[in-house]
Structure formats: structure tokens, C-alpha cells
């Protein structure tokens, strides 16, 4: 695109949508070339639409000029979901499309714009005693529904209810030509409440976890549930990860939990659970424990356990159970304890799951690791029967690299969790000291940043982490693992069988004939046709 054409396009967009909706400040553009881990080229402009109708017209104008369009939600990707290595593009920041449009307790749905955060939705639904089944990610204070739909969001509630893909009923998606595709029951010509997703081929599923390759999500209809009347917590310590994994998988087979995750000693030994978090948890536990007796028991467990809940060097399993009745909750917790003890688990105070559930969306300080260090995670989803196999293979790979990692100050932690339909999620998280990217300076709150000093650049450790990540991705691929947050990090198109790959190429050609919608994501070509 020539410079005069670029200037003309930006002027046209500004005339139509206003200066505040079309950003070209060099600092803002440079910041948009990074996520939590990756760095790339800056976009030529950032479009910040305030209305979905505005977005469709703007997309049509941008792509008519042959420019790529790259969507961004909360910007908290660490797999280069919106970071490109070459080519000109306009980045579409959906943060102003953040309205919660309709809460419908009669039909048990909520309709939201794509820029709404998990935290905002959770708070709005609470006033109706409702909740999303899966209700958000660790980064839900900033992470958005649109980003989650595009990249496979999961965590809170996922052991029982699955990922965001399992709770969405229909979506509005703006295609590369500016038209809007409605999916699910909303695709019908007659007006309706879009509550049944499975009417004909699943067009909603087509646009899920696509990384924005097929279009930009602007609106979603999600199902909701009544908030569980009784919630309880349990934690157990294990000397060996194999026992913790076996216990988690056995518990998941019984369908006992909403949340279930394993943290390794490297994570819990560095865990920063501050006094403010505990204070918030005490208040929330009092509200959410199902009556005075439940609150008293929960608070007693917290006061006895404090923050030193896990013996040094132990893996820890953390569980959240939620049921309609107190007796049902007690039965679920008792069964969890029975299974954990049968795998040599030792009960410890459940401070960690209490804190996590009491204040699930505390902020974005977690984009930095302990002491202001950097981190980068990779995930694998496998069958429960393959859980220890993937964990052992990862540990074997790390053991071969241990001396080089020690030399460069790179360490690894593991986070494993249970998902529904029953499967096992394994994450390897690499930690190292290095200079920050723009998001590390903008996302945390000022008080957190004031306690930290930015580390010096550490290119040797950075290069080692890049190699370790490549090795990990290859390991996961060899085990046939699936991953969420594919972005530009995990292989997808290149590792598919021919038939599904050919079908996806045909779909891409139909909805984005010139390859201008987030080129390069999922392994599609990086340049326009």
C-alpha cells in the first residue's frame, strides 16, 4: 500500500468514526506489536469501534484497500494471537464493544458484546443469582468474551462445564467483506430467542477457536445457570506428581468437581498470596459458603492453614465442589477425600482454591512472574488415560535440558487441570529474568509495579526459552495433544489430515477470499492472495 493510499484510508476512517476511534500514535502502535510473550511488526493504525455496525462498514473499507485486519480483545495472548511478523494491517481493538446487552433469567441466557470481560459479566449476573457455567479465566479482569471464543478460554467451572465453546449458543461475526454472519438459531430468518445451537450444521462451532481467521466476533449469546447454593473446597499434598495426577483423573471420572488443578512445588514455593487477597477471601467465603455453618467451617480452615498450606517439595491438588444441597456437597467432598487419600494424598488447608474462587478476577498483576520476572506457558489436552504419559514425557525433556536451564536461570513449573468432557490439561510454564514488554508495564496496577524493578535484558535466557518452547510444542504434537490458544505458536493446519485441512482451506476461501482476516493465525498463509 502506498503512503498516499494509507493516509487517505486513515483520513476516511477518521472522518467517518472520529479521531478517538482511529489511533496512529507511534507509542500506541508500537505497544500493539507485542503480547505477553511475542513481538512483531506494528499495525499502521488501531481501530477502536464503539458499535458493531460501525465495525462492519470499516472492515469493508479496510479490506477493499487490500489491508489485513487483526482483531484484539483484552490483548493478553501469549501465543502471538494478534502479533504478526510482517505485512501491513489495521488492528481492531474491541474493548469499547463491552456492553452486557440482555440478561434473560426466563430463557437462561445472557447476550454480550465481544469486548465484555469475564469479570464484568460475572458481576452483572450475580445480581440475578445467575452465573455462566464456565465463568472465566485467571485473567478475566481484562480478558474478553471475543478473545475467549477465538482462542478457547477455560478454567473456572471447566471441570464440570467445559470451555467457552460449551456455553455459547450463537454469535454475530463480521466477515472480511463487512457482512455479518449470525450463527445458531439466530441464523433463522424469523425472530427468535437463540437458545438451541444444534439446528443443522454447527455454524457457531465453525467460528470457535479460529483465532479470528474466519471473522471478528461482535456479539455472543451464552447460557447461564443458577449460582450453586453450596460451595466447598479441598486441597491435598502429594510427594509425587504421578499420584496427584492419578487422583485428579479419578476424581474427574466421578464428576465431583467444578474446578480441579495441580500445582507443583516450584509454583507454590513462589506463590504470592498477599494479605489483601486473604481479606477479600474471608469476606467472600462468608458470603458464598452456604449459610453460617458453612462459612464458619470455611473460615476455620483458612485460619488454621494460613498461607503455609503445602509442605515444601510437595505437589498440591486443589478442588472446588458445588452442589444444590449441603448433603450433596458433603458427599462430593467426602468422595474427593477418599480418592485423594487412596493415592497417598495428605489433606492440607484449602486456602488456594478459596482465595481463587473468592476473588477470581483480582487484576492483571499476574502478567509478571515472582519478583517481576517473565513467564511463558504452553498447554496440552489429552485423554485422562494419557495424563501421566504427557507429564512424564515433559519431565524427561526438561531433565535433558536441566544444566543449560540452570546456567541461564530458567526454571519451569507445571499446572495441570481437569476439563469436561473428561480430559486432562497439562501446562509447562517457563520462568526467566528479562526486560519487560509494553504489556508488562501497562497491565499491572501501579502499586504492584512500584514494588518491582525491571530486570536487565537477558537475550541468552530468552533464546533458551524460545528453544524450550519449540521443543515443548514438538513434544505435544508427537503425543497427539490438542491445545487452546493456538495463535501463531502451535502447529494446526500443517498437522491436520488432508481431508479436514482441505475443508478448512475451502471455508477460509469462502469467508475471506483474499486472506485478509488475521493472516498467519492457525497456520494459514501469512500474506494476502
C-alpha positions in Angstrom: 0.0 0.0 0.0 1.4 3.4 -0.9 1.9 6.1 1.6 -0.8 8.4 -0.1 -3.3 5.5 0.0 -2.5 4.8 3.6 -3.0 8.5 4.5 -6.2 8.6 2.5 -7.7 5.5 4.2 -6.9 6.8 7.7 -8.4 10.1 6.9 -11.5 8.5 5.6 -11.9 6.3 8.7 -11.4 9.3 11.0 -13.9 11.3 9.1 -16.5 8.5 9.5 -15.7 7.3 13.0 -13.9 10.2 14.7 -10.3 10.7 15.7 -10.7 8.8 19.0 -11.7 5.7 17.1 -8.7 5.7 14.8 -5.3 5.7 16.5 -1.9 6.3 14.9 0.2 7.4 17.8 3.6 5.7 17.3 3.8 4.7 21.0 0.4 3.0 20.9 1.2 1.3 17.6 4.5 0.0 18.9 2.8 -1.4 22.0 0.3 -3.2 19.8 3.1 -5.1 18.2 3.6 -7.2 21.4 1.6 -9.6 23.5 2.7 -11.1 26.9 5.5 -13.1 25.1 5.8 -12.4 21.4 7.0 -9.3 19.5 6.3 -8.4 15.8 5.6 -5.5 13.5 3.4 -2.6 14.4 0.0 -2.1 12.7 -0.4 1.0 10.6 -3.4 2.0 12.7 -5.7 0.8 15.6 -9.4 1.0 15.0 -11.5 1.2 18.2 -15.1 0.8 17.2 -17.9 1.7 19.6 -20.7 0.0 17.6 -20.9 -3.3 15.7 -22.5 -1.6 12.7 -19.5 0.8 12.5 -17.2 -2.2 12.5 -18.7 -3.9 9.5 -18.5 -0.8 7.4 -15.0 -0.1 8.5 -13.8 -3.7 7.8 -15.3 -3.4 4.3 -13.4 -0.2 3.6 -10.1 -1.5 5.0 -10.1 -4.8 3.1 -11.2 -3.1 -0.1 -7.8 -1.4 0.1 -6.1 -4.8 0.4 -5.1 -4.3 4.0 -5.2 -7.1 6.6 -7.4 -6.8 9.7 -6.3 -8.2 13.0 -8.7 -8.5 16.0 -7.7 -8.0 19.6 -9.7 -8.3 22.7 -8.0 -7.9 26.1 -4.6 -8.3 24.4 -3.5 -10.9 26.9 -2.4 -13.5 24.4 1.0 -15.2 24.9 0.9 -17.2 21.6 1.1 -14.3 19.1 -2.7 -14.4 18.6 -2.5 -10.8 17.1 1.2 -10.4 16.7 2.4 -10.5 13.1 6.0 -10.8 11.8 5.4 -9.0 8.5 2.9 -7.1 6.4 0.6 -4.1 6.9 -2.5 -4.4 8.9 -5.1 -2.5 10.9 -5.5 -3.8 14.4 -9.2 -3.8 15.6 -9.4 -3.2 19.4 -12.8 -4.4 20.5 -12.5 -3.1 24.1 -15.3 -0.5 23.5 -17.8 -3.1 22.4 -18.2 -4.1 26.0 -21.9 -3.9 26.8 -23.9 -6.6 28.5 -27.0 -6.3 26.3 -29.6 -8.6 27.8 -29.7 -10.8 30.9 -32.7 -13.2 30.4 -33.5 -15.2 33.5 -36.6 -16.6 31.8 -34.7 -18.2 29.0 -31.5 -18.6 31.0 -29.2 -16.7 28.6 -27.1 -13.6 28.6 -26.2 -11.6 25.5 -23.0 -9.6 25.5 -20.7 -7.7 23.1 -17.4 -9.3 22.4 -15.4 -6.7 24.4 -17.1 -7.5 27.7 -14.8 -9.0 30.2 -15.5 -12.2 32.2 -15.3 -10.1 35.4 -18.0 -7.7 34.2 -20.3 -10.5 33.1 -19.8 -12.4 36.4 -20.7 -9.3 38.4 -23.7 -8.4 36.3 -25.2 -12.0 36.5 -24.6 -12.1 40.3 -27.3 -9.6 40.8 -29.8 -12.1 39.4 -28.3 -15.0 41.3 -27.0 -16.4 38.0 -23.6 -17.4 36.7 -22.0 -18.6 33.5 -21.3 -22.4 33.8 -17.7 -21.8 32.8 -17.3 -18.3 34.1 -13.9 -17.0 33.2 -10.1 -17.3 33.1 -7.4 -16.3 35.6 -7.0 -13.1 33.5 -10.8 -12.4 33.5 -10.4 -8.8 34.8 -9.1 -7.9 31.3 -9.7 -11.0 29.1 -12.8 -10.6 26.9 -15.5 -12.9 25.6 -14.5 -12.3 22.0 -10.9 -13.3 22.7 -12.1 -16.3 24.7 -14.3 -17.5 21.9 -11.5 -17.1 19.4 -8.8 -18.8 21.5 -10.6 -21.4 23.6 -11.0 -19.8 27.1 -11.3 -22.1 30.1 -10.7 -22.5 33.8 -13.3 -21.5 36.4 -16.1 -24.2 36.2 -14.4 -26.1 33.4 -14.0 -29.4 35.2 -17.8 -29.7 35.2 -18.9 -27.4 32.3 -16.1 -27.4 29.8 -14.7 -24.4 28.0 -16.4 -21.3 26.5 -17.2 -23.4 23.4 -19.6 -25.5 25.6 -21.6 -22.5 26.8 -22.0 -20.3 23.7 -25.3 -20.6 21.8 -24.9 -18.2 18.9 -22.6 -15.4 17.7 -22.6 -12.4 15.4 -19.4 -12.5 13.3 -18.2 -9.7 10.9 -16.6 -11.3 7.8 -13.8 -9.8 5.7 -16.3 -8.1 3.3 -18.0 -6.3 6.2 -21.1 -8.5 6.2 -22.4 -10.1 9.5 -22.8 -13.8 9.9 -25.3 -14.9 12.6 -24.9 -18.4 13.8 -27.0 -21.0 15.7 -30.8 -20.4 16.0 -30.1 -16.7 15.3 -29.3 -17.6 11.7 -33.0 -18.2 11.1 -35.0 -15.5 9.2 -37.7 -15.4 11.8 -37.0 -13.6 15.1 -36.3 -15.9 18.0 -34.5 -16.4 21.2 -31.3 -18.2 20.1 -31.3 -21.0 22.7 -30.7 -24.1 20.6 -27.3 -24.3 18.9 -27.7 -27.6 17.1 -30.2 -26.6 14.4 -28.5 -28.0 11.3 -24.7 -27.9 10.8 -23.0 -26.1 13.7 -22.1 -22.8 12.2 -21.3 -21.5 15.8 -18.6 -24.1 16.2 -17.1 -23.1 12.9 -16.1 -19.7 14.3 -14.9 -21.0 17.7 -11.2 -21.2 18.4 -10.4 -19.8 14.9 -8.0 -17.2 16.2 -10.0 -14.6 14.2 -9.1 -16.3 10.9 -12.7 -16.5 9.7 -14.1 -13.3 11.1 -14.4 -10.8 14.0 -16.9 -11.7 16.7 -19.0 -8.8 17.9 -21.8 -10.4 19.9 -22.4 -13.7 21.7 -25.4 -15.4 23.3 -24.3 -17.5 26.3 -26.2 -19.9 28.5 -26.4 -19.3 32.2 -27.1 -21.3 35.3 -28.4 -20.7 38.8 -25.5 -19.9 41.2 -24.9 -23.1 43.2 -26.3 -22.9 46.7 -23.4 -24.6 48.4 -19.7 -24.5 47.5 -16.9 -26.3 49.3 -13.1 -26.6 48.9 -10.4 -29.2 49.5 -6.7 -29.4 49.0 -4.3 -32.3 49.2 -0.5 -32.6 49.1 1.4 -35.4 47.3 5.1 -36.3 47.3 4.9 -37.4 43.6 3.2 -35.8 40.7 2.1 -39.2 39.4 -0.1 -39.7 42.4 -1.5 -36.2 42.2 -2.4 -36.8 38.5 -3.9 -40.2 39.2 -6.0 -38.7 42.0 -7.2 -35.7 39.8 -8.2 -38.1 37.0 -10.0 -40.5 39.3 -12.0 -37.6 40.8 -12.8 -36.2 37.3 -14.1 -39.6 36.2 -16.7 -39.4 39.1 -17.9 -35.9 38.0 -17.4 -34.5 41.5 -15.8 -31.0 40.9 -16.2 -27.7 39.2 -12.5 -26.9 39.5 -9.6 -29.2 39.9 -6.0 -28.3 39.4 -2.5 -29.4 40.4 0.3 -27.0 41.2 3.9 -28.1 41.5 6.4 -27.2 44.3 8.1 -24.6 42.1 4.8 -22.7 41.8 3.6 -22.9 45.4 7.0 -22.2 46.9 6.9 -18.8 45.0 3.2 -18.2 45.4 2.4 -14.7 46.4 -1.0 -14.7 48.3 -1.0 -11.3 49.9 -2.9 -10.2 53.0 -5.3 -8.2 50.9 -6.2 -11.3 48.9 -6.9 -13.2 52.1 -9.0 -10.4 53.5 -11.1 -10.4 50.3 -11.4 -14.1 50.6 -12.6 -14.0 54.1 -15.4 -11.7 53.2 -16.3 -13.7 50.1 -16.1 -17.0 51.8 -18.6 -15.7 54.4 -21.0 -14.8 51.6 -20.6 -17.9 49.5 -20.3 -20.9 51.8 -24.0 -21.7 52.1 -25.0 -20.3 55.4 -23.5 -19.6 58.8 -22.3 -23.1 59.5 -20.6 -23.4 56.1 -18.9 -20.0 56.5 -17.7 -20.9 59.9 -16.1 -24.2 58.7 -14.5 -22.5 55.7 -13.1 -19.6 57.7 -11.8 -22.0 60.4 -9.9 -24.0 57.7 -8.4 -20.7 56.4 -7.4 -19.5 59.8 -5.8 -22.9 60.7 -4.0 -23.2 57.4 -3.0 -19.6 56.8 -0.7 -19.2 53.8 1.7 -22.1 54.6 -0.7 -24.6 53.3 1.6 -27.0 51.4 4.7 -28.8 52.7 7.9 -27.9 50.9 8.6 -30.0 47.8 5.0 -31.4 47.5 2.6 -31.3 44.6 -0.8 -30.0 45.6 -4.2 -30.8 44.3 -6.9 -28.1 44.7 -10.6 -28.8 44.3 -13.9 -26.9 44.2 -17.2 -28.7 44.6 -20.6 -27.0 44.2 -24.0 -28.6 44.8 -27.6 -27.7 45.3 -27.7 -29.1 48.8 -25.5 -29.2 51.8 -25.7 -33.0 52.0 -24.8 -33.3 48.3 -21.7 -31.0 48.9 -20.6 -33.0 51.9 -20.9 -36.2 49.9 -18.9 -34.8 47.0 -16.1 -33.5 49.3 -16.0 -36.9 51.2 -15.6 -38.8 47.9 -12.9 -36.4 46.8 -11.1 -37.0 50.1 -11.5 -40.8 49.8 -10.0 -40.8 46.3 -7.1 -38.4 47.2 -6.2 -40.5 50.3 -6.2 -43.7 48.2 -3.5 -42.1 46.1 -1.4 -41.1 49.1 -2.7 -37.6 49.3 -2.5 -35.7 52.6 -5.2 -33.1 53.4 -4.0 -29.5 53.8 -5.9 -26.3 54.3 -7.7 -25.3 51.1 -6.5 -21.7 51.2 -5.5 -21.6 47.5 -8.9 -22.7 46.0 -10.7 -20.5 48.5 -8.7 -17.4 47.5 -9.0 -18.2 43.8 -12.8 -18.6 44.0 -13.4 -15.8 46.5 -11.8 -13.2 44.2 -11.5 -14.9 40.8 -10.6 -11.7 38.9 -8.3 -9.6 41.1 -6.4 -7.8 38.4 -3.7 -8.3 35.9 -0.6 -8.3 38.0 0.0 -11.9 37.0 1.3 -10.9 33.6 4.6 -10.7 35.5 6.0 -13.6 37.5 7.5 -13.6 41.0 9.9 -10.7 41.5 9.0 -9.1 38.2 10.3 -12.0 36.1 8.9 -13.1 32.7 6.9 -16.3 32.0 5.6 -18.2 29.0 3.2 -21.1 29.1 2.3 -23.9 26.7 -0.6 -26.3 27.1 -1.6 -29.8 26.0 -5.0 -31.5 26.2 -5.0 -35.3 26.3 -7.3 -38.2 27.5 -7.3 -39.0 31.2 -5.6 -42.3 30.5 -2.7 -40.4 28.8 -2.3 -37.8 31.6 0.8 -39.2 33.3 2.3 -40.1 30.0 2.4 -36.5 28.8 3.6 -35.2 32.2 6.4 -37.8 32.3 7.5 -37.0 28.7 7.7 -33.3 29.5 9.8 -34.0 32.6 12.1 -36.2 30.6 12.6 -33.4 28.1 13.3 -30.9 30.9 15.8 -33.2 32.6 17.9 -33.3 29.5 18.0 -29.5 29.5 18.4 -29.0 33.2 22.1 -28.0 33.2 21.6 -25.4 30.5 18.5 -24.1 32.2 20.3 -23.7 35.5 23.2 -21.9 33.7 20.8 -19.3 32.3 18.4 -19.0 35.3 15.5 -20.6 33.5 13.1 -22.6 35.7 9.9 -24.5 34.9 6.6 -25.0 36.7 3.7 -27.2 35.9 -0.1 -26.6 36.1 -2.4 -29.4 35.4 -6.2 -29.3 35.4 -9.3 -31.3 34.7 -11.7 -30.4 31.9 -15.1 -31.6 30.7 -15.8 -33.6 28.7 -13.4 -35.6 30.8 -9.8 -34.8 29.8 -6.5 -33.7 31.2 -4.9 -30.3 30.6 -1.1 -30.0 31.2 0.8 -26.7 31.1 4.5 -26.2 31.2 5.4 -22.7 32.3 8.9 -21.3 31.7 10.2 -18.5 34.0 13.2 -16.3 33.5 14.5 -12.8 34.3 14.4 -10.4 31.3 13.4 -6.9 30.3 9.7 -6.2 30.0 7.5 -5.8 27.0 4.9 -2.9 26.9 2.1 -5.1 28.3 4.2 -5.9 31.4 4.3 -2.2 32.2 0.7 -1.3 31.3 -1.4 -4.2 32.7 -0.3 -4.5 36.4 -1.6 -1.9 38.8 0.7 0.9 39.9 1.2 -0.4 43.4 2.4 -3.7 42.1 4.8 -2.1 39.6 6.2 0.2 42.3 7.4 -2.9 44.3 9.3 -4.2 41.3 12.4 -3.3 39.4 12.5 -4.2 35.7 15.2 -6.8 35.1 18.1 -6.2 32.7 17.7 -7.6 29.2 18.7 -11.3 29.1 18.9 -12.4 25.5 20.6 -15.7 26.3 17.8 -16.8 28.6 15.2 -15.5 26.1 16.7 -17.6 23.3 16.8 -20.7 25.5 13.1 -20.2 26.4 12.3 -19.9 22.7 14.1 -23.2 22.1 12.4 -24.9 25.1 9.0 -23.7 23.8 9.7 -25.1 20.3 10.8 -28.4 21.9 7.6 -28.5 24.0 5.3 -27.8 21.1 7.0 -30.6 19.2 6.6 -32.9 22.2 2.9 -32.1 22.4 2.4 -32.6 18.7 4.1 -36.1 18.9 1.6 -37.1 21.6 -1.4 -36.1 19.5 -2.3 -33.4 22.1 -4.8 -30.6 21.4 -4.2 -27.1 22.6 -6.2 -24.0 23.2 -4.8 -20.5 22.4 -3.2 -21.9 19.2 -2.4 -18.4 17.8 0.8 -18.5 15.8 2.6 -20.8 18.2 1.1 -24.3 17.9 1.0 -26.1 14.6 -2.5 -26.6 13.4 -3.1 -26.6 9.6 0.3 -28.4 8.9 -0.5 -31.3 11.3 -4.1 -32.0 10.1 -5.0 -34.9 7.9 -5.6 -33.9 4.3 -9.4 -34.0 4.3 -10.1 -31.6 7.3 -7.2 -29.4 6.1 -8.7 -29.1 2.6 -12.2 -28.4 4.0 -10.8 -25.6 6.3 -8.9 -24.0 3.3 -12.2 -24.0 1.3 -14.1 -22.4 4.2 -11.3 -19.8 4.6 -11.5 -19.1 0.9 -15.3 -18.6 1.1 -15.4 -16.2 4.1 -12.0 -14.5 3.4 -11.2 -14.9 -0.3 -8.2 -12.6 -0.2 -6.8 -13.9 3.2 -7.1 -10.5 4.9 -8.6 -11.7 8.2 -5.7 -12.2 10.7 -3.4 -13.8 8.1 -1.0 -16.4 9.5 -3.0 -17.5 12.5 -3.7 -21.3 12.8 -1.0 -21.9 10.2 -2.9 -20.3 7.3 -0.8 -18.3 4.9 0.7 -15.1 6.3 0.2 -12.9 3.2 -2.8 -11.9 1.2 -3.9 -13.6 -2.0 
